[in-house]
Amino acid sequence: MKILIVDDEPLALSRLHRLLNSLGHTSITMASSGLEALNLATHDNFDIAFLDISMSDMDKIELGYALRYAHEDMSIIYQSAHENYALKAFDVGAVDYLLKPYTIESLQRSIERVSIKKTPKELRLISKSGDTHCLLRPEDIVYIKADLTEVIFRTADGFSYYPKKISDVETLLESYGFLRVHRSYLINLNRIKEMETIDQSRISFTFEGIKESIESSKEGAKHFRHLFK
């Protein structure tokens, strides 16, 4: 999880950084002004931004809107010594509003709220097989094959086409148990039946519900083994 913390008080920045470290978070970027935060957000994607609402260089509510506009999925957590901005903060879509000085337990609860918010919603994908449209859940898909500017979904019922590049589908389905094991293949880890090591340390995967197998690349096999070492 990538975190941006924004505060114009060095001691407050240092304290929040230390608390986040103690909770196991290491990918942390610090900014001492709103303008610096906006510049960082244009060059990187952050999962959470902790914003101090009392900074002097720009309106902090507007900063929240600007960051959300740049990255719609970014979660905002405001921190302040005063309660009177809380309603405006939640208008921005803030996940939480921490009152200084807050405890590490309060900080942990705020981050847990972000995790709940980011839990994947039920997903349906509309693919096409001839003149028939298929409404698929991620768990219905056994593997995915790249085919120029689109992909082919393999389910127990057959094949269908989906009009996205495999890199886009990889991002879409990464939280649903899909892994890129070859430049042309994504596999559903939950549908694997057996695995066999073949030449050059590559892996051949077989799956529940279908007969064919998929062979990884060397890098794909290395990635798979690293996940399950």
C-alpha positions as CSV (number, residue, x, y, z in Angstrom):
1,M,0.0,0.0,0.0
2,K,1.5,3.3,-1.1
3,I,0.9,6.2,1.3
4,L,1.3,10.0,1.0
5,I,1.4,12.0,4.1
6,V,1.1,15.8,4.0
7,D,1.8,18.2,6.9
8,D,3.7,21.5,7.2
9,E,4.9,20.6,10.7
10,P,8.1,18.5,10.5
11,L,7.5,16.9,13.9
12,A,3.9,15.9,12.9
13,L,5.3,14.4,9.7
14,S,7.9,12.5,11.5
15,R,5.5,11.1,14.1
16,L,3.0,9.9,11.5
17,H,5.8,8.3,9.5
18,R,7.0,6.5,12.6
19,L,3.5,5.3,13.5
20,L,2.9,4.0,10.0
21,N,6.3,2.2,10.1
22,S,5.3,0.5,13.4
23,L,2.2,-0.8,11.7
24,G,4.3,-2.4,9.0
25,H,3.9,0.3,6.2
26,T,7.1,1.1,4.4
27,S,6.1,2.7,1.1
28,I,5.6,6.2,2.5
29,T,6.1,9.6,0.7
30,M,6.1,12.8,2.7
31,A,5.1,16.3,1.5
32,S,5.3,19.5,3.6
33,S,2.9,21.5,1.4
34,G,-0.2,21.1,-0.6
35,L,1.6,22.1,-3.8
36,E,4.3,19.5,-3.2
37,A,1.6,16.9,-2.6
38,L,-0.2,17.7,-5.9
39,N,3.2,17.5,-7.7
40,L,3.9,14.1,-6.2
41,A,0.4,12.9,-7.1
42,T,0.9,13.7,-10.7
43,H,3.9,11.5,-10.9
44,D,2.8,8.6,-8.7
45,N,-0.3,6.7,-7.6
46,F,-1.0,6.5,-3.9
47,D,-3.6,4.3,-2.1
48,I,-4.0,6.7,0.8
49,A,-3.3,10.4,1.4
50,F,-3.1,11.7,5.0
51,L,-3.8,15.4,4.9
52,D,-3.4,17.9,7.6
53,I,-6.3,20.3,7.4
54,S,-4.5,23.3,9.1
55,M,-1.7,23.9,6.5
56,S,-1.1,27.5,5.4
57,D,-0.3,27.3,1.7
58,M,-3.7,26.3,0.2
59,D,-7.2,25.3,1.1
60,K,-7.1,21.7,2.4
61,I,-10.6,20.8,1.3
62,E,-9.7,21.9,-2.2
63,L,-6.5,19.9,-2.0
64,G,-8.6,16.8,-1.2
65,Y,-10.8,17.4,-4.2
66,A,-7.7,18.0,-6.4
67,L,-6.1,14.7,-5.3
68,R,-9.3,12.8,-5.8
69,Y,-9.7,14.3,-9.2
70,A,-6.2,13.2,-10.2
71,H,-6.7,9.7,-8.7
72,E,-10.3,8.7,-8.2
73,D,-9.4,5.6,-6.2
74,M,-7.2,7.4,-3.7
75,S,-8.5,7.3,-0.1
76,I,-8.3,10.5,1.8
77,I,-7.8,10.6,5.6
78,Y,-7.8,14.1,7.2
79,Q,-6.1,14.9,10.4
80,S,-6.6,18.0,12.6
81,A,-6.7,19.3,16.1
82,H,-10.1,20.8,15.5
83,E,-13.5,19.1,14.8
84,N,-15.1,22.0,12.8
85,Y,-13.9,20.8,9.4
86,A,-15.2,17.3,9.7
87,L,-18.3,17.7,7.7
88,K,-16.5,19.4,4.8
89,A,-13.9,16.6,4.9
90,F,-16.5,13.9,4.5
91,D,-18.0,15.9,1.6
92,V,-14.7,15.3,-0.2
93,G,-15.3,11.6,0.4
94,A,-12.8,11.2,3.2
95,V,-12.5,7.8,4.7
96,D,-11.8,9.2,8.2
97,Y,-11.1,12.3,10.2
98,L,-8.4,11.9,12.9
99,L,-8.3,14.3,15.8
100,K,-4.8,15.1,16.9
101,P,-3.2,13.8,19.0
102,Y,-4.5,10.4,17.8
103,T,-3.3,7.0,19.0
104,I,-1.8,4.2,16.9
105,E,-5.0,2.3,17.5
106,S,-7.0,5.1,15.9
107,L,-4.6,5.2,13.0
108,Q,-4.9,1.4,12.5
109,R,-8.7,1.6,12.4
110,S,-8.6,4.3,9.7
111,I,-6.4,2.2,7.5
112,E,-8.7,-0.8,8.1
113,R,-11.6,1.3,6.8
114,V,-9.6,1.9,3.6
115,S,-9.1,-1.8,3.2
116,I,-12.8,-2.4,3.6
117,K,-13.5,0.3,1.0
118,K,-11.1,-1.3,-1.4
119,T,-12.5,-4.8,-1.1
120,P,-13.4,-5.7,-4.7
121,K,-17.1,-5.4,-5.5
122,E,-19.0,-8.2,-7.3
123,L,-17.7,-8.1,-10.9
124,R,-19.5,-9.2,-14.1
125,L,-17.8,-9.2,-17.5
126,I,-19.7,-9.2,-20.8
127,S,-17.9,-11.2,-23.5
128,K,-19.0,-12.3,-26.9
129,S,-19.1,-15.7,-28.6
130,G,-20.3,-15.4,-32.2
131,D,-23.7,-13.6,-31.9
132,T,-24.1,-14.6,-28.2
133,H,-23.2,-12.4,-25.3
134,C,-21.9,-14.1,-22.1
135,L,-22.2,-12.6,-18.6
136,L,-19.2,-14.0,-16.7
137,R,-18.0,-13.8,-13.1
138,P,-14.2,-13.9,-12.6
139,E,-14.5,-17.4,-11.0
140,D,-16.1,-18.7,-14.2
141,I,-12.9,-17.9,-16.2
142,V,-10.2,-20.6,-16.2
143,Y,-7.6,-18.8,-18.2
144,I,-7.3,-15.8,-20.5
145,K,-5.3,-15.6,-23.8
146,A,-4.1,-12.5,-25.5
147,D,-5.4,-12.0,-29.1
148,L,-4.1,-8.8,-30.6
149,T,-6.1,-5.9,-29.1
150,E,-8.6,-8.2,-27.2
151,V,-8.5,-11.3,-25.2
152,I,-10.1,-14.8,-25.2
153,F,-11.8,-16.0,-22.1
154,R,-11.7,-19.8,-21.5
155,T,-14.5,-21.2,-19.4
156,A,-15.8,-24.7,-18.8
157,D,-18.5,-23.9,-21.5
158,G,-16.1,-22.7,-24.2
159,F,-14.4,-19.6,-25.6
160,S,-15.6,-16.0,-25.8
161,Y,-14.0,-12.6,-26.7
162,Y,-13.5,-9.5,-24.5
163,P,-12.5,-6.2,-26.1
164,K,-9.6,-5.3,-23.8
165,K,-5.8,-5.8,-24.0
166,I,-4.4,-8.4,-21.7
167,S,-2.5,-5.8,-19.7
168,D,-5.8,-4.1,-18.9
169,V,-7.5,-7.3,-18.0
170,E,-4.6,-8.2,-15.8
171,T,-5.1,-5.0,-13.8
172,L,-8.8,-5.5,-13.6
173,L,-8.6,-9.1,-12.3
174,E,-5.4,-9.0,-10.1
175,S,-7.5,-9.0,-6.9
176,Y,-9.5,-12.0,-8.1
177,G,-6.7,-14.5,-8.1
178,F,-5.4,-14.2,-11.7
179,L,-1.7,-14.4,-12.4
180,R,0.2,-13.5,-15.6
181,V,2.4,-16.7,-16.3
182,H,3.2,-15.8,-19.9
183,R,3.1,-12.7,-22.0
184,S,0.0,-14.2,-23.6
185,Y,-1.7,-15.9,-20.7
186,L,-3.4,-15.1,-17.4
187,I,-4.5,-18.1,-15.3
188,N,-7.1,-18.4,-12.5
189,L,-5.0,-19.7,-9.6
190,N,-8.2,-21.0,-8.0
191,R,-8.9,-23.3,-10.9
192,I,-5.5,-25.0,-11.0
193,K,-5.7,-28.8,-10.8
194,E,-2.1,-30.0,-11.3
195,M,1.3,-28.5,-12.1
196,E,4.3,-30.1,-13.8
197,T,7.8,-28.7,-14.2
198,I,8.9,-29.0,-17.8
199,D,12.0,-27.9,-19.8
200,Q,14.0,-24.8,-18.7
201,S,12.1,-24.8,-15.4
202,R,8.8,-23.7,-17.0
203,I,5.5,-25.0,-15.6
204,S,2.6,-26.7,-17.3
205,F,-0.7,-26.1,-15.6
206,T,-3.9,-28.2,-15.9
207,F,-7.2,-27.0,-14.7
208,E,-10.5,-28.1,-13.3
209,G,-13.3,-28.4,-15.8
210,I,-11.3,-28.3,-19.1
211,K,-8.8,-30.7,-20.7
212,E,-6.1,-28.4,-22.2
213,S,-3.1,-27.2,-20.3
214,I,-1.2,-23.9,-20.3
215,E,2.6,-23.6,-20.3
216,S,4.3,-20.7,-18.5
217,S,7.3,-18.8,-19.7
218,K,10.5,-19.0,-17.6
219,E,9.7,-15.6,-16.1
220,G,6.1,-16.6,-15.4
221,A,7.3,-19.7,-13.6
222,K,9.7,-17.7,-11.6
223,H,6.9,-15.3,-10.6
224,F,4.6,-18.1,-9.7
225,R,7.2,-19.8,-7.5
226,H,8.1,-16.6,-5.8
227,L,4.4,-16.1,-4.8
228,F,4.2,-19.6,-3.3
229,K,7.7,-20.1,-1.9
